[in-house]
Amino acid sequence: MTTRQQDAYLHEQLARELSQQIADGVYAVGEKLPSIRKLCAQRRISVATAMQALSILESRGMIEARPKSGYFIKQRHYGRVPEPGPSLSDLRPQTVGDSDIVAQVFRQAGEADKVPLGAVA
Protein backbone atom coordinates (compact mmCIF):
# COMPACT_ATOMS: atom_id res chain seq x y z
CA MET A 1 0.00 0.00 0.00
CA THR A 2 1.35 3.41 -0.95
CA THR A 3 1.65 6.30 1.47
CA ARG A 4 -1.13 8.11 -0.41
CA GLN A 5 -3.53 5.15 0.08
CA GLN A 6 -2.63 5.00 3.78
CA ASP A 7 -3.37 8.74 4.17
CA ALA A 8 -6.74 8.29 2.45
CA TYR A 9 -7.52 5.46 4.80
CA LEU A 10 -6.40 7.46 7.83
CA HIS A 11 -8.55 10.51 7.13
CA GLU A 12 -11.61 8.33 6.45
CA GLN A 13 -10.94 6.36 9.62
CA LEU A 14 -10.58 9.55 11.68
CA ALA A 15 -13.79 10.95 10.17
CA ARG A 16 -15.65 7.74 11.08
CA GLU A 17 -14.30 7.77 14.64
CA LEU A 18 -15.17 11.43 15.22
CA SER A 19 -18.58 10.91 13.63
CA GLN A 20 -19.26 8.00 15.98
CA GLN A 21 -18.12 10.04 19.00
CA ILE A 22 -20.46 12.85 18.00
CA ALA A 23 -23.35 10.38 17.58
CA ASP A 24 -22.55 8.81 20.97
CA GLY A 25 -22.66 12.20 22.67
CA VAL A 26 -18.96 12.39 23.52
CA TYR A 27 -19.09 15.90 22.07
CA ALA A 28 -22.18 18.01 22.80
CA VAL A 29 -23.81 20.43 20.38
CA GLY A 30 -21.81 23.65 20.34
CA GLU A 31 -18.75 22.02 21.89
CA LYS A 32 -15.36 22.59 20.34
CA LEU A 33 -13.48 19.64 18.84
CA PRO A 34 -9.80 19.19 19.65
CA SER A 35 -7.59 21.48 17.58
CA ILE A 36 -5.91 20.20 14.43
CA ARG A 37 -2.54 20.26 16.19
CA LYS A 38 -3.94 18.27 19.10
CA LEU A 39 -5.53 15.71 16.77
CA CYS A 40 -2.21 15.38 14.94
CA ALA A 41 -0.30 14.84 18.17
CA GLN A 42 -2.85 12.39 19.63
CA ARG A 43 -3.23 10.31 16.48
CA ARG A 44 0.26 10.80 15.06
CA ILE A 45 -1.15 11.95 11.74
CA SER A 46 -0.33 14.79 9.38
CA VAL A 47 -2.10 18.14 9.35
CA ALA A 48 -3.43 17.34 5.87
CA THR A 49 -4.97 14.08 7.12
CA ALA A 50 -6.66 15.82 10.06
CA MET A 51 -7.97 18.61 7.85
CA GLN A 52 -9.37 16.13 5.32
CA ALA A 53 -11.21 14.25 8.08
CA LEU A 54 -12.68 17.49 9.44
CA SER A 55 -13.64 18.53 5.92
CA ILE A 56 -15.62 15.30 5.52
CA LEU A 57 -17.52 15.97 8.75
CA GLU A 58 -18.12 19.57 7.71
CA SER A 59 -19.54 18.47 4.34
CA ARG A 60 -21.90 16.11 6.17
CA GLY A 61 -23.16 19.03 8.26
CA MET A 62 -21.91 17.56 11.53
CA ILE A 63 -19.41 20.28 12.38
CA GLU A 64 -18.74 23.88 11.43
CA ALA A 65 -15.51 25.79 11.12
CA ARG A 66 -15.30 29.10 12.92
CA PRO A 67 -12.44 31.29 11.72
CA LYS A 68 -9.59 31.52 14.23
CA SER A 69 -11.62 29.47 16.73
CA GLY A 70 -11.66 25.89 15.47
CA TYR A 71 -14.31 23.31 14.68
CA PHE A 72 -17.58 23.04 16.61
CA ILE A 73 -20.38 20.47 16.73
CA LYS A 74 -23.48 21.61 14.83
CA GLN A 75 -27.08 21.03 15.82
CA ARG A 76 -28.50 18.15 13.80
CA HIS A 77 -32.04 18.48 12.52
CA TYR A 78 -33.67 15.08 12.38
CA GLY A 79 -37.27 16.27 12.22
CA ARG A 80 -39.48 15.24 9.36
CA VAL A 81 -40.66 17.73 6.82
CA PRO A 82 -44.37 18.38 7.34
CA GLU A 83 -46.66 16.71 4.86
CA PRO A 84 -48.25 19.18 2.44
CA GLY A 85 -51.95 19.92 2.83
CA PRO A 86 -54.58 19.12 0.23
CA SER A 87 -54.62 21.12 -2.98
CA LEU A 88 -57.21 23.88 -3.11
CA SER A 89 -57.46 23.80 -6.88
CA ASP A 90 -60.90 24.08 -8.43
CA LEU A 91 -59.81 22.73 -11.80
CA ARG A 92 -62.04 20.11 -13.36
CA PRO A 93 -60.97 17.41 -15.84
CA GLN A 94 -61.56 18.27 -19.48
CA THR A 95 -61.59 16.17 -22.61
CA VAL A 96 -58.78 17.17 -24.93
CA GLY A 97 -58.45 15.90 -28.46
CA ASP A 98 -55.44 15.78 -30.76
CA SER A 99 -56.71 18.70 -32.82
CA ASP A 100 -56.95 20.88 -29.69
CA ILE A 101 -53.31 20.20 -28.81
CA VAL A 102 -52.11 20.81 -32.38
CA ALA A 103 -54.06 24.08 -32.54
CA GLN A 104 -52.52 25.22 -29.24
CA VAL A 105 -49.00 24.42 -30.51
CA PHE A 106 -49.56 26.45 -33.71
CA ARG A 107 -51.00 29.38 -31.72
CA GLN A 108 -47.94 29.49 -29.48
CA ALA A 109 -45.36 28.84 -32.23
CA GLY A 110 -45.13 32.50 -33.20
CA GLU A 111 -44.81 33.86 -29.67
CA ALA A 112 -41.45 35.52 -28.94
CA ASP A 113 -41.06 33.96 -25.47
CA LYS A 114 -41.36 30.40 -26.81
CA VAL A 115 -38.38 28.39 -28.06
CA PRO A 116 -39.13 26.43 -31.24
CA LEU A 117 -38.09 22.86 -30.58
CA GLY A 118 -39.67 21.33 -33.65
CA ALA A 119 -39.91 22.04 -37.36
CA VAL A 120 -39.93 25.68 -38.43
CA ALA A 121 -43.25 26.79 -39.92
C-alpha positions in Angstrom: 0.0 0.0 0.0 1.3 3.4 -1.0 1.7 6.3 1.5 -1.1 8.1 -0.4 -3.5 5.2 0.1 -2.6 5.0 3.8 -3.4 8.7 4.2 -6.7 8.3 2.5 -7.5 5.5 4.8 -6.4 7.5 7.8 -8.5 10.5 7.1 -11.6 8.3 6.4 -10.9 6.4 9.6 -10.6 9.5 11.7 -13.8 11.0 10.2 -15.7 7.7 11.1 -14.3 7.8 14.6 -15.2 11.4 15.2 -18.6 10.9 13.6 -19.3 8.0 16.0 -18.1 10.0 19.0 -20.5 12.9 18.0 -23.3 10.4 17.6 -22.5 8.8 21.0 -22.7 12.2 22.7 -19.0 12.4 23.5 -19.1 15.9 22.1 -22.2 18.0 22.8 -23.8 20.4 20.4 -21.8 23.7 20.3 -18.7 22.0 21.9 -15.4 22.6 20.3 -13.5 19.6 18.8 -9.8 19.2 19.7 -7.6 21.5 17.6 -5.9 20.2 14.4 -2.5 20.3 16.2 -3.9 18.3 19.1 -5.5 15.7 16.8 -2.2 15.4 14.9 -0.3 14.8 18.2 -2.9 12.4 19.6 -3.2 10.3 16.5 0.3 10.8 15.1 -1.1 11.9 11.7 -0.3 14.8 9.4 -2.1 18.1 9.4 -3.4 17.3 5.9 -5.0 14.1 7.1 -6.7 15.8 10.1 -8.0 18.6 7.9 -9.4 16.1 5.3 -11.2 14.3 8.1 -12.7 17.5 9.4 -13.6 18.5 5.9 -15.6 15.3 5.5 -17.5 16.0 8.8 -18.1 19.6 7.7 -19.5 18.5 4.3 -21.9 16.1 6.2 -23.2 19.0 8.3 -21.9 17.6 11.5 -19.4 20.3 12.4 -18.7 23.9 11.4 -15.5 25.8 11.1 -15.3 29.1 12.9 -12.4 31.3 11.7 -9.6 31.5 14.2 -11.6 29.5 16.7 -11.7 25.9 15.5 -14.3 23.3 14.7 -17.6 23.0 16.6 -20.4 20.5 16.7 -23.5 21.6 14.8 -27.1 21.0 15.8 -28.5 18.1 13.8 -32.0 18.5 12.5 -33.7 15.1 12.4 -37.3 16.3 12.2 -39.5 15.2 9.4 -40.7 17.7 6.8 -44.4 18.4 7.3 -46.7 16.7 4.9 -48.2 19.2 2.4 -51.9 19.9 2.8 -54.6 19.1 0.2 -54.6 21.1 -3.0 -57.2 23.9 -3.1 -57.5 23.8 -6.9 -60.9 24.1 -8.4 -59.8 22.7 -11.8 -62.0 20.1 -13.4 -61.0 17.4 -15.8 -61.6 18.3 -19.5 -61.6 16.2 -22.6 -58.8 17.2 -24.9 -58.5 15.9 -28.5 -55.4 15.8 -30.8 -56.7 18.7 -32.8 -57.0 20.9 -29.7 -53.3 20.2 -28.8 -52.1 20.8 -32.4 -54.1 24.1 -32.5 -52.5 25.2 -29.2 -49.0 24.4 -30.5 -49.6 26.4 -33.7 -51.0 29.4 -31.7 -47.9 29.5 -29.5 -45.4 28.8 -32.2 -45.1 32.5 -33.2 -44.8 33.9 -29.7 -41.4 35.5 -28.9 -41.1 34.0 -25.5 -41.4 30.4 -26.8 -38.4 28.4 -28.1 -39.1 26.4 -31.2 -38.1 22.9 -30.6 -39.7 21.3 -33.7 -39.9 22.0 -37.4 -39.9 25.7 -38.4 -43.3 26.8 -39.9 
